[in-house]
């Protein structure tokens, strides 16, 4: 069954076949689909898609991770407040 073909009438038969499968993960997935069959059917039949939004969110998260990884680690980022005029890169500060 192809998801892009939007053949919701085949979903029930696919779930029945999957429940008889030897693989536990397939049976578990079929059980999960059956628990929210209305939402799954709507996802197969409606023309709405959040694919574009998901793509933008993925891109934003990737940029955030890249920016966070490039940032240098300073002592004040670990919960220490540097004194006024003190070098925030210093490992130890007395005060």
Jmol script that loads the backbone (N, CA, C; Angstrom):
load data "model"
ATOM      1  N   UNK A   1       0.850  -1.176   0.000  1.00  0.00           N
ATOM      2  CA  UNK A   1       0.000   0.000   0.000  1.00  0.00           C
ATOM      3  C   UNK A   1       0.893   1.234   0.000  1.00  0.00           C
ATOM      4  N   UNK A   2       0.655   2.118  -0.919  1.00  0.00           N
ATOM      5  CA  UNK A   2       1.413   3.358  -1.012  1.00  0.00           C
ATOM      6  C   UNK A   2       0.681   4.470  -0.272  1.00  0.00           C
ATOM      7  N   UNK A   3       1.400   5.168   0.591  1.00  0.00           N
ATOM      8  CA  UNK A   3       0.794   6.269   1.335  1.00  0.00           C
ATOM      9  C   UNK A   3       0.424   7.401   0.382  1.00  0.00           C
ATOM     10  N   UNK A   4       1.260   7.641  -0.621  1.00  0.00           N
ATOM     11  CA  UNK A   4       0.988   8.735  -1.543  1.00  0.00           C
ATOM     12  C   UNK A   4      -0.215   8.461  -2.434  1.00  0.00           C
ATOM     13  N   UNK A   5      -0.609   7.211  -2.570  1.00  0.00           N
ATOM     14  CA  UNK A   5      -1.781   6.879  -3.386  1.00  0.00           C
ATOM     15  C   UNK A   5      -3.082   7.173  -2.644  1.00  0.00           C
ATOM     16  N   UNK A   6      -3.000   7.396  -1.334  1.00  0.00           N
ATOM     17  CA  UNK A   6      -4.151   7.741  -0.498  1.00  0.00           C
ATOM     18  C   UNK A   6      -5.281   6.708  -0.597  1.00  0.00           C
ATOM     19  N   UNK A   7      -4.934   5.456  -0.413  1.00  0.00           N
ATOM     20  CA  UNK A   7      -5.918   4.373  -0.488  1.00  0.00           C
ATOM     21  C   UNK A   7      -6.321   3.954   0.928  1.00  0.00           C
ATOM     22  N   UNK A   8      -7.108   4.783   1.558  1.00  0.00           N
ATOM     23  CA  UNK A   8      -7.494   4.512   2.938  1.00  0.00           C
ATOM     24  C   UNK A   8      -8.336   3.253   3.073  1.00  0.00           C
ATOM     25  N   UNK A   9      -9.021   2.848   2.016  1.00  0.00           N
ATOM     26  CA  UNK A   9      -9.860   1.658   2.091  1.00  0.00           C
ATOM     27  C   UNK A   9      -9.022   0.384   2.270  1.00  0.00           C
ATOM     28  N   UNK A  10      -7.715   0.446   1.987  1.00  0.00           N
ATOM     29  CA  UNK A  10      -6.842  -0.711   2.169  1.00  0.00           C
ATOM     30  C   UNK A  10      -6.203  -0.757   3.559  1.00  0.00           C
ATOM     31  N   UNK A  11      -6.372   0.292   4.329  1.00  0.00           N
ATOM     32  CA  UNK A  11      -5.714   0.385   5.630  1.00  0.00           C
ATOM     33  C   UNK A  11      -6.166  -0.713   6.580  1.00  0.00           C
ATOM     34  N   UNK A  12      -7.456  -0.950   6.683  1.00  0.00           N
ATOM     35  CA  UNK A  12      -7.964  -1.979   7.594  1.00  0.00           C
ATOM     36  C   UNK A  12      -7.398  -3.347   7.279  1.00  0.00           C
ATOM     37  N   UNK A  13      -7.347  -3.689   6.009  1.00  0.00           N
ATOM     38  CA  UNK A  13      -6.790  -4.984   5.597  1.00  0.00           C
ATOM     39  C   UNK A  13      -5.302  -5.059   5.908  1.00  0.00           C
ATOM     40  N   UNK A  14      -4.580  -3.957   5.699  1.00  0.00           N
ATOM     41  CA  UNK A  14      -3.142  -3.943   5.986  1.00  0.00           C
ATOM     42  C   UNK A  14      -2.905  -4.154   7.482  1.00  0.00           C
ATOM     43  N   UNK A  15      -3.716  -3.492   8.312  1.00  0.00           N
ATOM     44  CA  UNK A  15      -3.574  -3.650   9.767  1.00  0.00           C
ATOM     45  C   UNK A  15      -3.854  -5.087  10.174  1.00  0.00           C
ATOM     46  N   UNK A  16      -4.884  -5.697   9.612  1.00  0.00           N
ATOM     47  CA  UNK A  16      -5.188  -7.097   9.932  1.00  0.00           C
ATOM     48  C   UNK A  16      -4.030  -8.013   9.549  1.00  0.00           C
ATOM     49  N   UNK A  17      -3.434  -7.795   8.382  1.00  0.00           N
ATOM     50  CA  UNK A  17      -2.290  -8.610   7.957  1.00  0.00           C
ATOM     51  C   UNK A  17      -1.077  -8.361   8.855  1.00  0.00           C
ATOM     52  N   UNK A  18      -0.869  -7.112   9.244  1.00  0.00           N
ATOM     53  CA  UNK A  18       0.277  -6.772  10.086  1.00  0.00           C
ATOM     54  C   UNK A  18       0.139  -7.380  11.479  1.00  0.00           C
ATOM     55  N   UNK A  19      -1.085  -7.464  11.971  1.00  0.00           N
ATOM     56  CA  UNK A  19      -1.293  -8.061  13.293  1.00  0.00           C
ATOM     57  C   UNK A  19      -0.963  -9.552  13.302  1.00  0.00           C
ATOM     58  N   UNK A  20      -1.003 -10.188  12.146  1.00  0.00           N
ATOM     59  CA  UNK A  20      -0.643 -11.599  12.045  1.00  0.00           C
ATOM     60  C   UNK A  20       0.807 -11.824  11.671  1.00  0.00           C
ATOM     61  N   UNK A  21       1.580 -10.763  11.584  1.00  0.00           N
ATOM     62  CA  UNK A  21       2.990 -10.850  11.184  1.00  0.00           C
ATOM     63  C   UNK A  21       3.837 -11.463  12.303  1.00  0.00           C
ATOM     64  N   UNK A  22       4.929 -12.115  11.930  1.00  0.00           N
ATOM     65  CA  UNK A  22       5.839 -12.713  12.909  1.00  0.00           C
ATOM     66  C   UNK A  22       6.692 -11.671  13.629  1.00  0.00           C
ATOM     67  N   UNK A  23       6.893 -10.518  13.016  1.00  0.00           N
ATOM     68  CA  UNK A  23       7.730  -9.475  13.612  1.00  0.00           C
ATOM     69  C   UNK A  23       6.938  -8.673  14.647  1.00  0.00           C
ATOM     70  N   UNK A  24       7.460  -8.640  15.866  1.00  0.00           N
ATOM     71  CA  UNK A  24       6.781  -7.932  16.949  1.00  0.00           C
ATOM     72  C   UNK A  24       6.651  -6.436  16.669  1.00  0.00           C
ATOM     73  N   UNK A  25       7.664  -5.831  16.036  1.00  0.00           N
ATOM     74  CA  UNK A  25       7.624  -4.397  15.768  1.00  0.00           C
ATOM     75  C   UNK A  25       6.502  -4.040  14.784  1.00  0.00           C
ATOM     76  N   UNK A  26       6.243  -4.894  13.811  1.00  0.00           N
ATOM     77  CA  UNK A  26       5.148  -4.653  12.856  1.00  0.00           C
ATOM     78  C   UNK A  26       3.805  -4.777  13.570  1.00  0.00           C
ATOM     79  N   UNK A  27       3.671  -5.793  14.409  1.00  0.00           N
ATOM     80  CA  UNK A  27       2.421  -5.956  15.174  1.00  0.00           C
ATOM     81  C   UNK A  27       2.180  -4.765  16.087  1.00  0.00           C
ATOM     82  N   UNK A  28       3.246  -4.281  16.723  1.00  0.00           N
ATOM     83  CA  UNK A  28       3.132  -3.122  17.609  1.00  0.00           C
ATOM     84  C   UNK A  28       2.720  -1.880  16.823  1.00  0.00           C
ATOM     85  N   UNK A  29       3.309  -1.691  15.648  1.00  0.00           N
ATOM     86  CA  UNK A  29       2.945  -0.546  14.807  1.00  0.00           C
ATOM     87  C   UNK A  29       1.486  -0.622  14.381  1.00  0.00           C
ATOM     88  N   UNK A  30       1.027  -1.802  14.012  1.00  0.00           N
ATOM     89  CA  UNK A  30      -0.374  -1.986  13.617  1.00  0.00           C
ATOM     90  C   UNK A  30      -1.304  -1.664  14.779  1.00  0.00           C
ATOM     91  N   UNK A  31      -0.929  -2.083  15.983  1.00  0.00           N
ATOM     92  CA  UNK A  31      -1.728  -1.783  17.170  1.00  0.00           C
ATOM     93  C   UNK A  31      -1.785  -0.278  17.412  1.00  0.00           C
ATOM     94  N   UNK A  32      -0.647   0.392  17.235  1.00  0.00           N
ATOM     95  CA  UNK A  32      -0.577   1.845  17.393  1.00  0.00           C
ATOM     96  C   UNK A  32      -1.496   2.543  16.383  1.00  0.00           C
ATOM     97  N   UNK A  33      -1.502   2.075  15.132  1.00  0.00           N
ATOM     98  CA  UNK A  33      -2.377   2.662  14.107  1.00  0.00           C
ATOM     99  C   UNK A  33      -3.844   2.475  14.474  1.00  0.00           C
ATOM    100  N   UNK A  34      -4.162   1.302  14.961  1.00  0.00           N
ATOM    101  CA  UNK A  34      -5.561   1.005  15.302  1.00  0.00           C
ATOM    102  C   UNK A  34      -6.050   1.884  16.463  1.00  0.00           C
ATOM    103  N   UNK A  35      -5.159   2.247  17.387  1.00  0.00           N
ATOM    104  CA  UNK A  35      -5.554   3.062  18.539  1.00  0.00           C
ATOM    105  C   UNK A  35      -6.054   4.445  18.128  1.00  0.00           C
ATOM    106  N   UNK A  36      -5.511   4.988  17.045  1.00  0.00           N
ATOM    107  CA  UNK A  36      -5.929   6.318  16.581  1.00  0.00           C
ATOM    108  C   UNK A  36      -6.284   6.266  15.099  1.00  0.00           C
ATOM    109  N   UNK A  37      -7.154   5.345  14.769  1.00  0.00           N
ATOM    110  CA  UNK A  37      -7.494   5.068  13.368  1.00  0.00           C
ATOM    111  C   UNK A  37      -8.107   6.280  12.667  1.00  0.00           C
ATOM    112  N   UNK A  38      -8.834   7.119  13.400  1.00  0.00           N
ATOM    113  CA  UNK A  38      -9.434   8.301  12.772  1.00  0.00           C
ATOM    114  C   UNK A  38      -8.362   9.272  12.288  1.00  0.00           C
ATOM    115  N   UNK A  39      -7.355   9.504  13.102  1.00  0.00           N
ATOM    116  CA  UNK A  39      -6.274  10.412  12.704  1.00  0.00           C
ATOM    117  C   UNK A  39      -5.459   9.830  11.545  1.00  0.00           C
ATOM    118  N   UNK A  40      -5.210   8.529  11.583  1.00  0.00           N
ATOM    119  CA  UNK A  40      -4.448   7.883  10.510  1.00  0.00           C
ATOM    120  C   UNK A  40      -5.226   7.959   9.204  1.00  0.00           C
ATOM    121  N   UNK A  41      -6.516   7.700   9.260  1.00  0.00           N
ATOM    122  CA  UNK A  41      -7.354   7.773   8.060  1.00  0.00           C
ATOM    123  C   UNK A  41      -7.382   9.198   7.511  1.00  0.00           C
ATOM    124  N   UNK A  42      -7.501  10.174   8.387  1.00  0.00           N
ATOM    125  CA  UNK A  42      -7.490  11.574   7.952  1.00  0.00           C
ATOM    126  C   UNK A  42      -6.155  11.915   7.291  1.00  0.00           C
ATOM    127  N   UNK A  43      -5.067  11.421   7.855  1.00  0.00           N
ATOM    128  CA  UNK A  43      -3.757  11.676   7.271  1.00  0.00           C
ATOM    129  C   UNK A  43      -3.593  11.065   5.896  1.00  0.00           C
ATOM    130  N   UNK A  44      -4.268   9.953   5.669  1.00  0.00           N
ATOM    131  CA  UNK A  44      -4.188   9.297   4.362  1.00  0.00           C
ATOM    132  C   UNK A  44      -5.128   9.910   3.331  1.00  0.00           C
ATOM    133  N   UNK A  45      -6.211  10.508   3.789  1.00  0.00           N
ATOM    134  CA  UNK A  45      -7.225  10.956   2.834  1.00  0.00           C
ATOM    135  C   UNK A  45      -7.222  12.456   2.562  1.00  0.00           C
ATOM    136  N   UNK A  46      -6.851  13.264   3.556  1.00  0.00           N
ATOM    137  CA  UNK A  46      -6.894  14.713   3.370  1.00  0.00           C
ATOM    138  C   UNK A  46      -5.688  15.201   2.574  1.00  0.00           C
ATOM    139  N   UNK A  47      -5.879  16.273   1.860  1.00  0.00           N
ATOM    140  CA  UNK A  47      -4.798  16.795   1.023  1.00  0.00           C
ATOM    141  C   UNK A  47      -3.864  17.731   1.780  1.00  0.00           C
ATOM    142  N   UNK A  48      -4.181  18.023   3.053  1.00  0.00           N
ATOM    143  CA  UNK A  48      -3.343  18.920   3.840  1.00  0.00           C
ATOM    144  C   UNK A  48      -2.028  18.238   4.187  1.00  0.00           C
ATOM    145  N   UNK A  49      -0.968  19.035   4.264  1.00  0.00           N
ATOM    146  CA  UNK A  49       0.337  18.498   4.616  1.00  0.00           C
ATOM    147  C   UNK A  49       1.117  19.528   5.425  1.00  0.00           C
ATOM    148  N   UNK A  50       1.847  19.062   6.415  1.00  0.00           N
ATOM    149  CA  UNK A  50       2.705  19.946   7.197  1.00  0.00           C
ATOM    150  C   UNK A  50       4.167  19.765   6.795  1.00  0.00           C
ATOM    151  N   UNK A  51       4.397  19.165   5.651  1.00  0.00           N
ATOM    152  CA  UNK A  51       5.750  18.884   5.202  1.00  0.00           C
ATOM    153  C   UNK A  51       6.624  20.118   5.067  1.00  0.00           C
ATOM    154  N   UNK A  52       6.082  21.194   4.535  1.00  0.00           N
ATOM    155  CA  UNK A  52       6.856  22.420   4.358  1.00  0.00           C
ATOM    156  C   UNK A  52       7.239  23.002   5.713  1.00  0.00           C
ATOM    157  N   UNK A  53       6.296  23.026   6.639  1.00  0.00           N
ATOM    158  CA  UNK A  53       6.566  23.551   7.977  1.00  0.00           C
ATOM    159  C   UNK A  53       7.615  22.692   8.676  1.00  0.00           C
ATOM    160  N   UNK A  54       7.492  21.376   8.581  1.00  0.00           N
ATOM    161  CA  UNK A  54       8.461  20.473   9.202  1.00  0.00           C
ATOM    162  C   UNK A  54       9.853  20.696   8.618  1.00  0.00           C
ATOM    163  N   UNK A  55       9.931  20.953   7.323  1.00  0.00           N
ATOM    164  CA  UNK A  55      11.215  21.230   6.695  1.00  0.00           C
ATOM    165  C   UNK A  55      11.858  22.487   7.247  1.00  0.00           C
ATOM    166  N   UNK A  56      11.062  23.531   7.446  1.00  0.00           N
ATOM    167  CA  UNK A  56      11.585  24.776   8.014  1.00  0.00           C
ATOM    168  C   UNK A  56      12.047  24.570   9.461  1.00  0.00           C
ATOM    169  N   UNK A  57      11.264  23.821  10.243  1.00  0.00           N
ATOM    170  CA  UNK A  57      11.654  23.560  11.629  1.00  0.00           C
ATOM    171  C   UNK A  57      12.961  22.780  11.689  1.00  0.00           C
ATOM    172  N   UNK A  58      13.108  21.817  10.813  1.00  0.00           N
ATOM    173  CA  UNK A  58      14.340  21.026  10.769  1.00  0.00           C
ATOM    174  C   UNK A  58      15.535  21.926  10.435  1.00  0.00           C
ATOM    175  N   UNK A  59      15.358  22.825   9.488  1.00  0.00           N
ATOM    176  CA  UNK A  59      16.429  23.736   9.097  1.00  0.00           C
ATOM    177  C   UNK A  59      16.799  24.668  10.244  1.00  0.00           C
ATOM    178  N   UNK A  60      15.801  25.185  10.963  1.00  0.00           N
ATOM    179  CA  UNK A  60      16.052  26.083  12.092  1.00  0.00           C
ATOM    180  C   UNK A  60      16.807  25.342  13.202  1.00  0.00           C
ATOM    181  N   UNK A  61      16.406  24.108  13.503  1.00  0.00           N
ATOM    182  CA  UNK A  61      17.087  23.331  14.529  1.00  0.00           C
ATOM    183  C   UNK A  61      18.531  23.041  14.128  1.00  0.00           C
ATOM    184  N   UNK A  62      18.759  22.766  12.858  1.00  0.00           N
ATOM    185  CA  UNK A  62      20.111  22.517  12.370  1.00  0.00           C
ATOM    186  C   UNK A  62      20.980  23.755  12.539  1.00  0.00           C
ATOM    187  N   UNK A  63      20.433  24.932  12.192  1.00  0.00           N
ATOM    188  CA  UNK A  63      21.178  26.177  12.364  1.00  0.00           C
ATOM    189  C   UNK A  63      21.463  26.453  13.838  1.00  0.00           C
ATOM    190  N   UNK A  64      20.494  26.194  14.694  1.00  0.00           N
ATOM    191  CA  UNK A  64      20.684  26.412  16.128  1.00  0.00           C
ATOM    192  C   UNK A  64      21.796  25.525  16.667  1.00  0.00           C
ATOM    193  N   UNK A  65      21.787  24.236  16.263  1.00  0.00           N
ATOM    194  CA  UNK A  65      22.844  23.330  16.707  1.00  0.00           C
ATOM    195  C   UNK A  65      24.212  23.778  16.217  1.00  0.00           C
ATOM    196  N   UNK A  66      24.276  24.249  14.973  1.00  0.00           N
ATOM    197  CA  UNK A  66      25.544  24.703  14.419  1.00  0.00           C
ATOM    198  C   UNK A  66      26.051  25.937  15.161  1.00  0.00           C
ATOM    199  N   UNK A  67      25.169  26.849  15.497  1.00  0.00           N
ATOM    200  CA  UNK A  67      25.574  28.063  16.221  1.00  0.00           C
ATOM    201  C   UNK A  67      25.995  27.738  17.646  1.00  0.00           C
ATOM    202  N   UNK A  68      25.300  26.840  18.291  1.00  0.00           N
ATOM    203  CA  UNK A  68      25.623  26.460  19.665  1.00  0.00           C
ATOM    204  C   UNK A  68      26.968  25.749  19.728  1.00  0.00           C
ATOM    205  N   UNK A  69      27.258  24.909  18.753  1.00  0.00           N
ATOM    206  CA  UNK A  69      28.515  24.165  18.745  1.00  0.00           C
ATOM    207  C   UNK A  69      29.700  25.081  18.469  1.00  0.00           C
ATOM    208  N   UNK A  70      29.497  26.170  17.751  1.00  0.00           N
ATOM    209  CA  UNK A  70      30.585  27.067  17.386  1.00  0.00           C
ATOM    210  C   UNK A  70      30.909  28.074  18.484  1.00  0.00           C
ATOM    211  N   UNK A  71      30.049  28.190  19.486  1.00  0.00           N
ATOM    212  CA  UNK A  71      30.221  29.171  20.547  1.00  0.00           C
ATOM    213  C   UNK A  71      31.283  28.704  21.534  1.00  0.00           C
ATOM    214  N   UNK A  72      32.226  29.581  21.925  1.00  0.00           N
ATOM    215  CA  UNK A  72      33.241  29.176  22.901  1.00  0.00           C
ATOM    216  C   UNK A  72      32.629  29.005  24.286  1.00  0.00           C
ATOM    217  N   UNK A  73      33.210  28.149  25.071  1.00  0.00           N
ATOM    218  CA  UNK A  73      32.718  27.894  26.420  1.00  0.00           C
ATOM    219  C   UNK A  73      33.432  28.817  27.403  1.00  0.00           C
ATOM    220  N   UNK A  74      32.693  29.606  28.169  1.00  0.00           N
ATOM    221  CA  UNK A  74      33.238  30.519  29.161  1.00  0.00           C
ATOM    222  C   UNK A  74      32.761  30.092  30.536  1.00  0.00           C
ATOM    223  N   UNK A  75      33.471  30.553  31.550  1.00  0.00           N
ATOM    224  CA  UNK A  75      33.107  30.167  32.910  1.00  0.00           C
ATOM    225  C   UNK A  75      31.730  30.694  33.297  1.00  0.00           C
ATOM    226  N   UNK A  76      31.322  31.868  32.777  1.00  0.00           N
ATOM    227  CA  UNK A  76      30.017  32.407  33.164  1.00  0.00           C
ATOM    228  C   UNK A  76      28.874  31.616  32.542  1.00  0.00           C
ATOM    229  N   UNK A  77      29.143  30.810  31.540  1.00  0.00           N
ATOM    230  CA  UNK A  77      28.107  29.964  30.953  1.00  0.00           C
ATOM    231  C   UNK A  77      27.877  28.720  31.793  1.00  0.00           C
ATOM    232  N   UNK A  78      28.779  28.442  32.705  1.00  0.00           N
ATOM    233  CA  UNK A  78      28.629  27.273  33.570  1.00  0.00           C
ATOM    234  C   UNK A  78      27.988  27.645  34.898  1.00  0.00           C
ATOM    235  N   UNK A  79      27.427  28.850  34.995  1.00  0.00           N
ATOM    236  CA  UNK A  79      26.720  29.240  36.192  1.00  0.00           C
ATOM    237  C   UNK A  79      27.493  30.181  37.092  1.00  0.00           C
ATOM    238  N   UNK A  80      28.682  30.600  36.722  1.00  0.00           N
ATOM    239  CA  UNK A  80      29.461  31.538  37.523  1.00  0.00           C
ATOM    240  C   UNK A  80      29.264  32.939  36.979  1.00  0.00           C
ATOM    241  N   UNK A  81      29.129  33.905  37.866  1.00  0.00           N
ATOM    242  CA  UNK A  81      29.002  35.298  37.454  1.00  0.00           C
ATOM    243  C   UNK A  81      30.359  35.974  37.621  1.00  0.00           C
ATOM    244  N   UNK A  82      30.954  36.447  36.534  1.00  0.00           N
ATOM    245  CA  UNK A  82      32.255  37.102  36.665  1.00  0.00           C
ATOM    246  C   UNK A  82      32.117  38.469  37.328  1.00  0.00           C
ATOM    247  N   UNK A  83      33.177  38.878  38.031  1.00  0.00           N
ATOM    248  CA  UNK A  83      33.196  40.204  38.637  1.00  0.00           C
ATOM    249  C   UNK A  83      33.305  41.247  37.542  1.00  0.00           C
ATOM    250  N   UNK A  84      32.863  42.436  37.822  1.00  0.00           N
ATOM    251  CA  UNK A  84      32.971  43.526  36.857  1.00  0.00           C
ATOM    252  C   UNK A  84      34.447  43.747  36.540  1.00  0.00           C
ATOM    253  N   UNK A  85      34.764  43.778  35.264  1.00  0.00           N
ATOM    254  CA  UNK A  85      36.131  44.003  34.824  1.00  0.00           C
ATOM    255  C   UNK A  85      36.970  42.739  34.798  1.00  0.00           C
ATOM    256  N   UNK A  86      36.449  41.635  35.298  1.00  0.00           N
ATOM    257  CA  UNK A  86      37.214  40.390  35.316  1.00  0.00           C
ATOM    258  C   UNK A  86      37.148  39.740  33.930  1.00  0.00           C
ATOM    259  N   UNK A  87      38.162  38.974  33.623  1.00  0.00           N
ATOM    260  CA  UNK A  87      38.223  38.265  32.346  1.00  0.00           C
ATOM    261  C   UNK A  87      37.300  37.035  32.437  1.00  0.00           C
ATOM    262  N   UNK A  88      36.240  36.974  31.617  1.00  0.00           N
ATOM    263  CA  UNK A  88      35.308  35.845  31.725  1.00  0.00           C
ATOM    264  C   UNK A  88      35.938  34.526  31.307  1.00  0.00           C
ATOM    265  N   UNK A  89      37.093  34.560  30.650  1.00  0.00           N
ATOM    266  CA  UNK A  89      37.741  33.314  30.224  1.00  0.00           C
ATOM    267  C   UNK A  89      38.639  32.735  31.301  1.00  0.00           C
ATOM    268  N   UNK A  90      38.839  33.450  32.381  1.00  0.00           N
ATOM    269  CA  UNK A  90      39.726  32.967  33.448  1.00  0.00           C
ATOM    270  C   UNK A  90      39.098  31.749  34.107  1.00  0.00           C
ATOM    271  N   UNK A  91      39.901  30.745  34.376  1.00  0.00           N
ATOM    272  CA  UNK A  91      39.403  29.515  34.963  1.00  0.00           C
ATOM    273  C   UNK A  91      38.983  29.689  36.421  1.00  0.00           C
ATOM    274  N   UNK A  92      39.743  30.463  37.179  1.00  0.00           N
ATOM    275  CA  UNK A  92      39.384  30.694  38.574  1.00  0.00           C
ATOM    276  C   UNK A  92      39.351  32.186  38.855  1.00  0.00           C
ATOM    277  N   UNK A  93      38.412  32.582  39.636  1.00  0.00           N
ATOM    278  CA  UNK A  93      38.304  33.982  40.022  1.00  0.00           C
ATOM    279  C   UNK A  93      38.050  34.041  41.516  1.00  0.00           C
ATOM    280  N   UNK A  94      38.836  34.796  42.192  1.00  0.00           N
ATOM    281  CA  UNK A  94      38.653  34.945  43.635  1.00  0.00           C
ATOM    282  C   UNK A  94      37.759  36.144  43.892  1.00  0.00           C
ATOM    283  N   UNK A  95      36.987  36.078  44.868  1.00  0.00           N
ATOM    284  CA  UNK A  95      36.186  37.261  45.111  1.00  0.00           C
ATOM    285  C   UNK A  95      35.179  37.035  46.087  1.00  0.00           C
TER     286      UNK A  95
END
end "model"
wireframe off; spacefill off
backbone 0.3
color backbone group
